Amino acid sequence: MKKDYSIVQAELVHSAREKVAKLFQDYPVKGHNLDHAERVAEHAVVIAEGEGYKDVYLCELAGLVHDIGRAIEHYKAEKRKLSHHEFSYELLRAWFNEDDRFKILGREQKIALLYTVRYHWNNAADDYELAWILRDADKLDLFGEIGIQRITEYRNGDKEKIQQDMRFEYDCLYWIRTETAKRIIEEQKLMEPVNTFYKTFLKEQIKPIVL
């Protein structure tokens, strides 16, 4: 995929990827790791280009950093009172203040990225186009075979949580916003393995009725 970035934009995306890679190397999280971040970043680029969004590199950057708070959520027990969305927001703020490589971003770009990362769970958070591009990109990685694999790895056989996640899949499908993401889901038939897995999962929970 050709990305028409300036040298400094490409360098920022590359350095952000290295920071995210180091974070998840130190604090691995099943299903929410560098592979997930990179796929979401690529989905975000495709959606941004399909929707005519001008700052494509910001979308890639948002995809890379959107889940960085997972490490804190899973490994720092004393801070689990907050969600990974909040931790991602706080950590990204720290990166903006501590890492000079982020200085190429303007104030509004930083605010848009922080808003997008903080509210990538909230389907009503529409102040920035970047926010719904990232949400759709993140949702795409829930669907298809890769989505099923992520759920089963992350939940490690917990049937109740798998059930919750499968219901969440259909909620995410309902909230897909961009025409580009909708087209990808249809063309790649991403819901077929989801439907098959969920139907099989539900049937396995049916037990004989005994009087």
Rosetta constraint file for C-alpha pairs under 8 A:
AtomPair CA 5 CA 9 HARMONIC 5.72 0.50
AtomPair CA 5 CA 10 HARMONIC 5.73 0.50
AtomPair CA 5 CA 57 HARMONIC 6.77 0.50
AtomPair CA 6 CA 10 HARMONIC 6.15 0.50
AtomPair CA 7 CA 11 HARMONIC 6.12 0.50
AtomPair CA 8 CA 12 HARMONIC 6.11 0.50
AtomPair CA 8 CA 104 HARMONIC 7.55 0.50
AtomPair CA 9 CA 13 HARMONIC 6.31 0.50
AtomPair CA 9 CA 57 HARMONIC 6.77 0.50
AtomPair CA 9 CA 104 HARMONIC 7.97 0.50
AtomPair CA 10 CA 14 HARMONIC 6.13 0.50
AtomPair CA 10 CA 57 HARMONIC 7.69 0.50
AtomPair CA 11 CA 15 HARMONIC 6.06 0.50
AtomPair CA 12 CA 16 HARMONIC 6.02 0.50
AtomPair CA 12 CA 101 HARMONIC 6.33 0.50
AtomPair CA 12 CA 102 HARMONIC 6.91 0.50
AtomPair CA 13 CA 17 HARMONIC 6.18 0.50
AtomPair CA 13 CA 57 HARMONIC 7.22 0.50
AtomPair CA 13 CA 60 HARMONIC 7.33 0.50
AtomPair CA 13 CA 61 HARMONIC 5.81 0.50
AtomPair CA 14 CA 18 HARMONIC 6.38 0.50
AtomPair CA 15 CA 19 HARMONIC 6.31 0.50
AtomPair CA 15 CA 101 HARMONIC 7.90 0.50
AtomPair CA 16 CA 20 HARMONIC 6.19 0.50
AtomPair CA 16 CA 61 HARMONIC 7.16 0.50
AtomPair CA 16 CA 64 HARMONIC 7.26 0.50
AtomPair CA 16 CA 65 HARMONIC 7.52 0.50
AtomPair CA 17 CA 21 HARMONIC 5.97 0.50
AtomPair CA 17 CA 64 HARMONIC 6.36 0.50
AtomPair CA 18 CA 22 HARMONIC 6.15 0.50
AtomPair CA 19 CA 23 HARMONIC 6.20 0.50
AtomPair CA 20 CA 24 HARMONIC 6.27 0.50
AtomPair CA 20 CA 34 HARMONIC 6.84 0.50
AtomPair CA 20 CA 64 HARMONIC 6.99 0.50
AtomPair CA 20 CA 65 HARMONIC 6.69 0.50
AtomPair CA 20 CA 68 HARMONIC 6.78 0.50
AtomPair CA 21 CA 25 HARMONIC 6.00 0.50
AtomPair CA 21 CA 34 HARMONIC 5.83 0.50
AtomPair CA 22 CA 26 HARMONIC 6.20 0.50
AtomPair CA 23 CA 27 HARMONIC 6.00 0.50
AtomPair CA 23 CA 28 HARMONIC 7.96 0.50
AtomPair CA 23 CA 68 HARMONIC 7.47 0.50
AtomPair CA 23 CA 71 HARMONIC 7.34 0.50
AtomPair CA 24 CA 28 HARMONIC 4.77 0.50
AtomPair CA 24 CA 29 HARMONIC 7.06 0.50
AtomPair CA 24 CA 33 HARMONIC 6.03 0.50
AtomPair CA 24 CA 34 HARMONIC 6.37 0.50
AtomPair CA 24 CA 68 HARMONIC 7.94 0.50
AtomPair CA 24 CA 71 HARMONIC 6.94 0.50
AtomPair CA 27 CA 71 HARMONIC 5.35 0.50
AtomPair CA 27 CA 75 HARMONIC 7.09 0.50
AtomPair CA 28 CA 33 HARMONIC 6.56 0.50
AtomPair CA 28 CA 71 HARMONIC 7.10 0.50
AtomPair CA 29 CA 33 HARMONIC 5.67 0.50
AtomPair CA 29 CA 70 HARMONIC 7.18 0.50
AtomPair CA 29 CA 71 HARMONIC 6.92 0.50
AtomPair CA 29 CA 74 HARMONIC 7.55 0.50
AtomPair CA 29 CA 154 HARMONIC 7.95 0.50
AtomPair CA 30 CA 150 HARMONIC 7.37 0.50
AtomPair CA 30 CA 153 HARMONIC 6.16 0.50
AtomPair CA 30 CA 154 HARMONIC 5.16 0.50
AtomPair CA 31 CA 36 HARMONIC 6.86 0.50
AtomPair CA 31 CA 149 HARMONIC 7.92 0.50
AtomPair CA 31 CA 150 HARMONIC 4.52 0.50
AtomPair CA 31 CA 151 HARMONIC 6.89 0.50
AtomPair CA 31 CA 153 HARMONIC 6.30 0.50
AtomPair CA 31 CA 154 HARMONIC 5.35 0.50
AtomPair CA 32 CA 36 HARMONIC 5.70 0.50
AtomPair CA 32 CA 37 HARMONIC 7.35 0.50
AtomPair CA 32 CA 67 HARMONIC 7.07 0.50
AtomPair CA 32 CA 70 HARMONIC 7.27 0.50
AtomPair CA 32 CA 150 HARMONIC 7.84 0.50
AtomPair CA 33 CA 37 HARMONIC 6.30 0.50
AtomPair CA 34 CA 38 HARMONIC 6.03 0.50
AtomPair CA 34 CA 64 HARMONIC 7.86 0.50
AtomPair CA 35 CA 39 HARMONIC 6.21 0.50
AtomPair CA 36 CA 40 HARMONIC 6.14 0.50
AtomPair CA 36 CA 141 HARMONIC 7.28 0.50
AtomPair CA 37 CA 41 HARMONIC 6.07 0.50
AtomPair CA 37 CA 63 HARMONIC 5.82 0.50
AtomPair CA 37 CA 64 HARMONIC 4.78 0.50
AtomPair CA 37 CA 65 HARMONIC 7.10 0.50
AtomPair CA 37 CA 66 HARMONIC 7.41 0.50
AtomPair CA 37 CA 67 HARMONIC 7.17 0.50
AtomPair CA 38 CA 42 HARMONIC 6.20 0.50
AtomPair CA 38 CA 63 HARMONIC 6.98 0.50
AtomPair CA 38 CA 64 HARMONIC 5.92 0.50
AtomPair CA 39 CA 43 HARMONIC 6.13 0.50
AtomPair CA 39 CA 63 HARMONIC 7.96 0.50
AtomPair CA 39 CA 141 HARMONIC 7.07 0.50
AtomPair CA 40 CA 44 HARMONIC 6.00 0.50
AtomPair CA 40 CA 60 HARMONIC 7.97 0.50
AtomPair CA 40 CA 63 HARMONIC 5.09 0.50
AtomPair CA 40 CA 64 HARMONIC 7.14 0.50
AtomPair CA 40 CA 134 HARMONIC 7.66 0.50
AtomPair CA 40 CA 137 HARMONIC 5.25 0.50
AtomPair CA 40 CA 138 HARMONIC 5.32 0.50
AtomPair CA 40 CA 140 HARMONIC 7.64 0.50
AtomPair CA 40 CA 141 HARMONIC 6.56 0.50
AtomPair CA 41 CA 45 HARMONIC 6.34 0.50
AtomPair CA 41 CA 59 HARMONIC 6.85 0.50
AtomPair CA 41 CA 60 HARMONIC 4.43 0.50
AtomPair CA 41 CA 61 HARMONIC 6.83 0.50
AtomPair CA 41 CA 62 HARMONIC 6.97 0.50
AtomPair CA 41 CA 63 HARMONIC 3.91 0.50
AtomPair CA 41 CA 64 HARMONIC 5.49 0.50
AtomPair CA 41 CA 137 HARMONIC 7.35 0.50
AtomPair CA 42 CA 46 HARMONIC 6.38 0.50
AtomPair CA 42 CA 60 HARMONIC 6.53 0.50
AtomPair CA 42 CA 63 HARMONIC 7.64 0.50
AtomPair CA 43 CA 47 HARMONIC 6.14 0.50
AtomPair CA 43 CA 137 HARMONIC 4.96 0.50
AtomPair CA 43 CA 138 HARMONIC 7.79 0.50
AtomPair CA 43 CA 140 HARMONIC 7.39 0.50
AtomPair CA 44 CA 48 HARMONIC 5.91 0.50
AtomPair CA 44 CA 59 HARMONIC 5.46 0.50
AtomPair CA 44 CA 60 HARMONIC 5.88 0.50
AtomPair CA 44 CA 63 HARMONIC 6.46 0.50
AtomPair CA 44 CA 133 HARMONIC 6.15 0.50
AtomPair CA 44 CA 134 HARMONIC 5.85 0.50
AtomPair CA 44 CA 136 HARMONIC 7.72 0.50
AtomPair CA 44 CA 137 HARMONIC 5.01 0.50
AtomPair CA 45 CA 49 HARMONIC 6.13 0.50
AtomPair CA 45 CA 56 HARMONIC 5.89 0.50
AtomPair CA 45 CA 57 HARMONIC 7.43 0.50
AtomPair CA 45 CA 59 HARMONIC 6.06 0.50
AtomPair CA 45 CA 60 HARMONIC 5.70 0.50
AtomPair CA 46 CA 50 HARMONIC 6.05 0.50
AtomPair CA 46 CA 180 HARMONIC 7.97 0.50
AtomPair CA 47 CA 51 HARMONIC 5.96 0.50
AtomPair CA 47 CA 133 HARMONIC 6.53 0.50
AtomPair CA 47 CA 137 HARMONIC 7.26 0.50
AtomPair CA 47 CA 178 HARMONIC 7.56 0.50
AtomPair CA 47 CA 180 HARMONIC 5.61 0.50
AtomPair CA 47 CA 181 HARMONIC 6.40 0.50
AtomPair CA 48 CA 52 HARMONIC 5.98 0.50
AtomPair CA 48 CA 53 HARMONIC 4.92 0.50
AtomPair CA 48 CA 54 HARMONIC 7.61 0.50
AtomPair CA 48 CA 56 HARMONIC 5.82 0.50
AtomPair CA 48 CA 59 HARMONIC 6.91 0.50
AtomPair CA 48 CA 133 HARMONIC 6.68 0.50
AtomPair CA 49 CA 53 HARMONIC 6.08 0.50
AtomPair CA 49 CA 54 HARMONIC 7.86 0.50
AtomPair CA 49 CA 56 HARMONIC 6.86 0.50
AtomPair CA 50 CA 180 HARMONIC 5.74 0.50
AtomPair CA 51 CA 178 HARMONIC 7.36 0.50
AtomPair CA 51 CA 179 HARMONIC 7.66 0.50
AtomPair CA 51 CA 180 HARMONIC 6.69 0.50
AtomPair CA 55 CA 59 HARMONIC 7.03 0.50
AtomPair CA 56 CA 60 HARMONIC 6.56 0.50
AtomPair CA 57 CA 61 HARMONIC 6.09 0.50
AtomPair CA 58 CA 62 HARMONIC 6.01 0.50
AtomPair CA 58 CA 109 HARMONIC 7.98 0.50
AtomPair CA 58 CA 113 HARMONIC 7.62 0.50
AtomPair CA 58 CA 130 HARMONIC 7.81 0.50
AtomPair CA 59 CA 63 HARMONIC 6.22 0.50
AtomPair CA 59 CA 130 HARMONIC 6.43 0.50
AtomPair CA 59 CA 133 HARMONIC 7.32 0.50
AtomPair CA 59 CA 134 HARMONIC 6.70 0.50
AtomPair CA 60 CA 64 HARMONIC 6.35 0.50
AtomPair CA 61 CA 65 HARMONIC 6.38 0.50
AtomPair CA 62 CA 66 HARMONIC 5.66 0.50
AtomPair CA 62 CA 113 HARMONIC 6.30 0.50
AtomPair CA 62 CA 116 HARMONIC 7.33 0.50
AtomPair CA 62 CA 117 HARMONIC 6.87 0.50
AtomPair CA 62 CA 134 HARMONIC 6.72 0.50
AtomPair CA 63 CA 134 HARMONIC 6.32 0.50
AtomPair CA 63 CA 137 HARMONIC 7.62 0.50
AtomPair CA 63 CA 138 HARMONIC 7.60 0.50
AtomPair CA 65 CA 88 HARMONIC 7.50 0.50
AtomPair CA 65 CA 92 HARMONIC 7.57 0.50
AtomPair CA 65 CA 117 HARMONIC 7.51 0.50
AtomPair CA 66 CA 85 HARMONIC 7.79 0.50
AtomPair CA 66 CA 88 HARMONIC 6.49 0.50
AtomPair CA 66 CA 116 HARMONIC 7.93 0.50
AtomPair CA 66 CA 117 HARMONIC 4.98 0.50
AtomPair CA 66 CA 120 HARMONIC 7.53 0.50
AtomPair CA 67 CA 84 HARMONIC 7.02 0.50
AtomPair CA 67 CA 85 HARMONIC 7.15 0.50
AtomPair CA 67 CA 88 HARMONIC 6.04 0.50
AtomPair CA 67 CA 117 HARMONIC 7.77 0.50
AtomPair CA 68 CA 84 HARMONIC 7.76 0.50
AtomPair CA 68 CA 87 HARMONIC 7.60 0.50
AtomPair CA 68 CA 88 HARMONIC 5.10 0.50
AtomPair CA 68 CA 91 HARMONIC 7.42 0.50
AtomPair CA 69 CA 73 HARMONIC 6.23 0.50
AtomPair CA 69 CA 84 HARMONIC 4.62 0.50
AtomPair CA 69 CA 85 HARMONIC 6.39 0.50
AtomPair CA 69 CA 86 HARMONIC 7.23 0.50
AtomPair CA 69 CA 87 HARMONIC 4.39 0.50
AtomPair CA 69 CA 88 HARMONIC 3.82 0.50
AtomPair CA 69 CA 89 HARMONIC 7.49 0.50
AtomPair CA 69 CA 91 HARMONIC 6.87 0.50
AtomPair CA 70 CA 74 HARMONIC 6.10 0.50
AtomPair CA 70 CA 84 HARMONIC 5.11 0.50
AtomPair CA 70 CA 87 HARMONIC 7.48 0.50
AtomPair CA 70 CA 88 HARMONIC 7.33 0.50
AtomPair CA 71 CA 75 HARMONIC 5.85 0.50
AtomPair CA 71 CA 76 HARMONIC 7.81 0.50
AtomPair CA 72 CA 76 HARMONIC 5.19 0.50
AtomPair CA 72 CA 79 HARMONIC 7.37 0.50
AtomPair CA 72 CA 80 HARMONIC 7.84 0.50
AtomPair CA 72 CA 84 HARMONIC 7.30 0.50
AtomPair CA 72 CA 87 HARMONIC 6.71 0.50
AtomPair CA 73 CA 77 HARMONIC 7.16 0.50
AtomPair CA 73 CA 79 HARMONIC 6.90 0.50
AtomPair CA 73 CA 80 HARMONIC 5.45 0.50
AtomPair CA 73 CA 82 HARMONIC 7.62 0.50
AtomPair CA 73 CA 83 HARMONIC 6.77 0.50
AtomPair CA 73 CA 84 HARMONIC 5.53 0.50
AtomPair CA 73 CA 87 HARMONIC 7.24 0.50
AtomPair CA 74 CA 80 HARMONIC 7.60 0.50
AtomPair CA 76 CA 80 HARMONIC 6.90 0.50
AtomPair CA 82 CA 86 HARMONIC 6.31 0.50
AtomPair CA 82 CA 87 HARMONIC 7.05 0.50
AtomPair CA 83 CA 87 HARMONIC 6.49 0.50
AtomPair CA 84 CA 88 HARMONIC 5.86 0.50
AtomPair CA 85 CA 89 HARMONIC 6.22 0.50
AtomPair CA 85 CA 117 HARMONIC 6.61 0.50
AtomPair CA 85 CA 118 HARMONIC 5.01 0.50
AtomPair CA 85 CA 119 HARMONIC 6.83 0.50
AtomPair CA 85 CA 120 HARMONIC 7.28 0.50
AtomPair CA 85 CA 121 HARMONIC 7.54 0.50
AtomPair CA 86 CA 90 HARMONIC 6.18 0.50
AtomPair CA 86 CA 118 HARMONIC 5.75 0.50
AtomPair CA 87 CA 91 HARMONIC 5.99 0.50
AtomPair CA 88 CA 92 HARMONIC 6.01 0.50
AtomPair CA 88 CA 117 HARMONIC 6.63 0.50
AtomPair CA 88 CA 118 HARMONIC 6.75 0.50
AtomPair CA 89 CA 93 HARMONIC 6.21 0.50
AtomPair CA 89 CA 114 HARMONIC 5.80 0.50
AtomPair CA 89 CA 115 HARMONIC 7.88 0.50
AtomPair CA 89 CA 117 HARMONIC 5.97 0.50
AtomPair CA 89 CA 118 HARMONIC 5.08 0.50
AtomPair CA 90 CA 94 HARMONIC 6.35 0.50
AtomPair CA 91 CA 95 HARMONIC 6.28 0.50
AtomPair CA 92 CA 96 HARMONIC 6.22 0.50
AtomPair CA 92 CA 114 HARMONIC 7.06 0.50
AtomPair CA 93 CA 97 HARMONIC 6.42 0.50
AtomPair CA 93 CA 114 HARMONIC 7.24 0.50
AtomPair CA 94 CA 98 HARMONIC 5.95 0.50
AtomPair CA 95 CA 99 HARMONIC 5.36 0.50
AtomPair CA 95 CA 102 HARMONIC 7.63 0.50
AtomPair CA 96 CA 100 HARMONIC 7.47 0.50
AtomPair CA 96 CA 102 HARMONIC 5.64 0.50
AtomPair CA 96 CA 103 HARMONIC 7.36 0.50
AtomPair CA 96 CA 110 HARMONIC 7.87 0.50
AtomPair CA 99 CA 103 HARMONIC 7.80 0.50
AtomPair CA 105 CA 109 HARMONIC 5.87 0.50
AtomPair CA 105 CA 110 HARMONIC 6.27 0.50
AtomPair CA 106 CA 110 HARMONIC 6.28 0.50
AtomPair CA 107 CA 111 HARMONIC 6.25 0.50
AtomPair CA 108 CA 112 HARMONIC 6.03 0.50
AtomPair CA 109 CA 113 HARMONIC 6.18 0.50
AtomPair CA 110 CA 114 HARMONIC 6.10 0.50
AtomPair CA 111 CA 115 HARMONIC 6.00 0.50
AtomPair CA 112 CA 116 HARMONIC 5.98 0.50
AtomPair CA 112 CA 128 HARMONIC 6.37 0.50
AtomPair CA 112 CA 130 HARMONIC 7.04 0.50
AtomPair CA 112 CA 131 HARMONIC 7.62 0.50
AtomPair CA 113 CA 117 HARMONIC 6.09 0.50
AtomPair CA 113 CA 130 HARMONIC 7.58 0.50
AtomPair CA 113 CA 131 HARMONIC 7.90 0.50
AtomPair CA 114 CA 118 HARMONIC 5.93 0.50
AtomPair CA 115 CA 119 HARMONIC 5.99 0.50
AtomPair CA 115 CA 128 HARMONIC 7.97 0.50
AtomPair CA 115 CA 131 HARMONIC 7.21 0.50
AtomPair CA 116 CA 120 HARMONIC 5.67 0.50
AtomPair CA 116 CA 128 HARMONIC 7.50 0.50
AtomPair CA 116 CA 130 HARMONIC 6.54 0.50
AtomPair CA 116 CA 131 HARMONIC 4.35 0.50
AtomPair CA 116 CA 132 HARMONIC 7.86 0.50
AtomPair CA 116 CA 134 HARMONIC 7.13 0.50
AtomPair CA 117 CA 131 HARMONIC 7.65 0.50
AtomPair CA 119 CA 125 HARMONIC 6.40 0.50
AtomPair CA 119 CA 131 HARMONIC 7.52 0.50
AtomPair CA 120 CA 131 HARMONIC 6.67 0.50
AtomPair CA 120 CA 132 HARMONIC 7.84 0.50
AtomPair CA 120 CA 134 HARMONIC 6.96 0.50
AtomPair CA 120 CA 135 HARMONIC 5.45 0.50
AtomPair CA 121 CA 135 HARMONIC 7.28 0.50
AtomPair CA 123 CA 132 HARMONIC 7.61 0.50
AtomPair CA 123 CA 135 HARMONIC 7.72 0.50
AtomPair CA 123 CA 175 HARMONIC 6.76 0.50
AtomPair CA 125 CA 131 HARMONIC 7.18 0.50
AtomPair CA 125 CA 132 HARMONIC 7.81 0.50
AtomPair CA 126 CA 131 HARMONIC 6.50 0.50
AtomPair CA 126 CA 132 HARMONIC 6.62 0.50
AtomPair CA 127 CA 131 HARMONIC 7.52 0.50
AtomPair CA 128 CA 132 HARMONIC 7.35 0.50
AtomPair CA 129 CA 133 HARMONIC 6.33 0.50
AtomPair CA 130 CA 134 HARMONIC 6.15 0.50
AtomPair CA 131 CA 135 HARMONIC 6.25 0.50
AtomPair CA 132 CA 136 HARMONIC 6.06 0.50
AtomPair CA 132 CA 177 HARMONIC 7.03 0.50
AtomPair CA 132 CA 178 HARMONIC 7.83 0.50
AtomPair CA 133 CA 137 HARMONIC 6.16 0.50
AtomPair CA 133 CA 178 HARMONIC 7.24 0.50
AtomPair CA 134 CA 138 HARMONIC 6.06 0.50
AtomPair CA 135 CA 139 HARMONIC 6.12 0.50
AtomPair CA 136 CA 140 HARMONIC 6.25 0.50
AtomPair CA 136 CA 176 HARMONIC 5.81 0.50
AtomPair CA 136 CA 177 HARMONIC 6.79 0.50
AtomPair CA 136 CA 178 HARMONIC 7.12 0.50
AtomPair CA 136 CA 181 HARMONIC 6.42 0.50
AtomPair CA 137 CA 141 HARMONIC 6.95 0.50
AtomPair CA 137 CA 181 HARMONIC 7.43 0.50
AtomPair CA 138 CA 142 HARMONIC 7.10 0.50
AtomPair CA 139 CA 143 HARMONIC 6.99 0.50
AtomPair CA 139 CA 172 HARMONIC 6.32 0.50
AtomPair CA 139 CA 173 HARMONIC 7.66 0.50
AtomPair CA 139 CA 176 HARMONIC 7.71 0.50
AtomPair CA 140 CA 181 HARMONIC 7.36 0.50
AtomPair CA 140 CA 185 HARMONIC 7.49 0.50
AtomPair CA 141 CA 146 HARMONIC 6.76 0.50
AtomPair CA 141 CA 147 HARMONIC 5.67 0.50
AtomPair CA 142 CA 146 HARMONIC 7.06 0.50
AtomPair CA 142 CA 147 HARMONIC 3.99 0.50
AtomPair CA 142 CA 148 HARMONIC 7.24 0.50
AtomPair CA 142 CA 150 HARMONIC 7.61 0.50
AtomPair CA 142 CA 169 HARMONIC 6.78 0.50
AtomPair CA 143 CA 147 HARMONIC 4.59 0.50
AtomPair CA 143 CA 148 HARMONIC 7.08 0.50
AtomPair CA 143 CA 169 HARMONIC 7.30 0.50
AtomPair CA 143 CA 190 HARMONIC 5.49 0.50
AtomPair CA 143 CA 191 HARMONIC 6.14 0.50
AtomPair CA 143 CA 194 HARMONIC 6.53 0.50
AtomPair CA 144 CA 148 HARMONIC 6.71 0.50
AtomPair CA 144 CA 189 HARMONIC 7.59 0.50
AtomPair CA 144 CA 190 HARMONIC 4.24 0.50
AtomPair CA 144 CA 191 HARMONIC 5.94 0.50
AtomPair CA 144 CA 192 HARMONIC 7.15 0.50
AtomPair CA 144 CA 193 HARMONIC 5.61 0.50
AtomPair CA 144 CA 194 HARMONIC 6.10 0.50
AtomPair CA 145 CA 149 HARMONIC 6.20 0.50
AtomPair CA 145 CA 190 HARMONIC 7.69 0.50
AtomPair CA 145 CA 193 HARMONIC 6.02 0.50
AtomPair CA 145 CA 194 HARMONIC 7.36 0.50
AtomPair CA 146 CA 150 HARMONIC 6.12 0.50
AtomPair CA 147 CA 151 HARMONIC 6.28 0.50
AtomPair CA 147 CA 194 HARMONIC 7.88 0.50
AtomPair CA 148 CA 152 HARMONIC 6.21 0.50
AtomPair CA 148 CA 193 HARMONIC 7.84 0.50
AtomPair CA 148 CA 194 HARMONIC 6.75 0.50
AtomPair CA 148 CA 197 HARMONIC 7.63 0.50
AtomPair CA 149 CA 153 HARMONIC 6.08 0.50
AtomPair CA 150 CA 154 HARMONIC 5.94 0.50
AtomPair CA 151 CA 155 HARMONIC 5.93 0.50
AtomPair CA 151 CA 162 HARMONIC 6.73 0.50
AtomPair CA 151 CA 165 HARMONIC 7.08 0.50
AtomPair CA 152 CA 156 HARMONIC 5.77 0.50
AtomPair CA 152 CA 157 HARMONIC 6.55 0.50
AtomPair CA 152 CA 162 HARMONIC 7.11 0.50
AtomPair CA 153 CA 157 HARMONIC 7.96 0.50
AtomPair CA 155 CA 159 HARMONIC 7.96 0.50
AtomPair CA 155 CA 161 HARMONIC 6.47 0.50
AtomPair CA 155 CA 162 HARMONIC 6.32 0.50
AtomPair CA 157 CA 162 HARMONIC 7.57 0.50
AtomPair CA 158 CA 162 HARMONIC 6.15 0.50
AtomPair CA 159 CA 163 HARMONIC 6.03 0.50
AtomPair CA 160 CA 164 HARMONIC 6.39 0.50
AtomPair CA 161 CA 165 HARMONIC 6.14 0.50
AtomPair CA 162 CA 166 HARMONIC 6.11 0.50
AtomPair CA 163 CA 167 HARMONIC 6.35 0.50
AtomPair CA 164 CA 168 HARMONIC 6.20 0.50
AtomPair CA 165 CA 169 HARMONIC 6.30 0.50
AtomPair CA 166 CA 170 HARMONIC 7.03 0.50
AtomPair CA 166 CA 198 HARMONIC 6.74 0.50
AtomPair CA 167 CA 171 HARMONIC 6.57 0.50
AtomPair CA 168 CA 172 HARMONIC 6.11 0.50
AtomPair CA 169 CA 173 HARMONIC 6.30 0.50
AtomPair CA 170 CA 174 HARMONIC 6.30 0.50
AtomPair CA 171 CA 175 HARMONIC 6.54 0.50
AtomPair CA 172 CA 176 HARMONIC 6.42 0.50
AtomPair CA 176 CA 181 HARMONIC 7.02 0.50
AtomPair CA 176 CA 182 HARMONIC 6.76 0.50
AtomPair CA 177 CA 181 HARMONIC 7.45 0.50
AtomPair CA 177 CA 182 HARMONIC 7.57 0.50
AtomPair CA 178 CA 182 HARMONIC 6.41 0.50
AtomPair CA 179 CA 183 HARMONIC 6.09 0.50
AtomPair CA 180 CA 184 HARMONIC 6.29 0.50
AtomPair CA 181 CA 185 HARMONIC 6.26 0.50
AtomPair CA 182 CA 186 HARMONIC 6.32 0.50
AtomPair CA 183 CA 187 HARMONIC 5.90 0.50
AtomPair CA 184 CA 188 HARMONIC 5.79 0.50
AtomPair CA 184 CA 189 HARMONIC 7.96 0.50
AtomPair CA 184 CA 190 HARMONIC 7.99 0.50
AtomPair CA 185 CA 189 HARMONIC 5.67 0.50
AtomPair CA 185 CA 190 HARMONIC 5.12 0.50
AtomPair CA 185 CA 191 HARMONIC 7.04 0.50
AtomPair CA 186 CA 190 HARMONIC 6.85 0.50
AtomPair CA 190 CA 194 HARMONIC 7.30 0.50
AtomPair CA 191 CA 195 HARMONIC 6.01 0.50
AtomPair CA 192 CA 196 HARMONIC 6.20 0.50
AtomPair CA 193 CA 197 HARMONIC 5.94 0.50
AtomPair CA 194 CA 198 HARMONIC 6.05 0.50
AtomPair CA 195 CA 199 HARMONIC 6.05 0.50
AtomPair CA 196 CA 200 HARMONIC 6.21 0.50
AtomPair CA 197 CA 201 HARMONIC 6.01 0.50
AtomPair CA 198 CA 202 HARMONIC 6.08 0.50
AtomPair CA 199 CA 203 HARMONIC 6.19 0.50
AtomPair CA 200 CA 204 HARMONIC 6.24 0.50
AtomPair CA 201 CA 205 HARMONIC 6.78 0.50
AtomPair CA 202 CA 206 HARMONIC 7.04 0.50
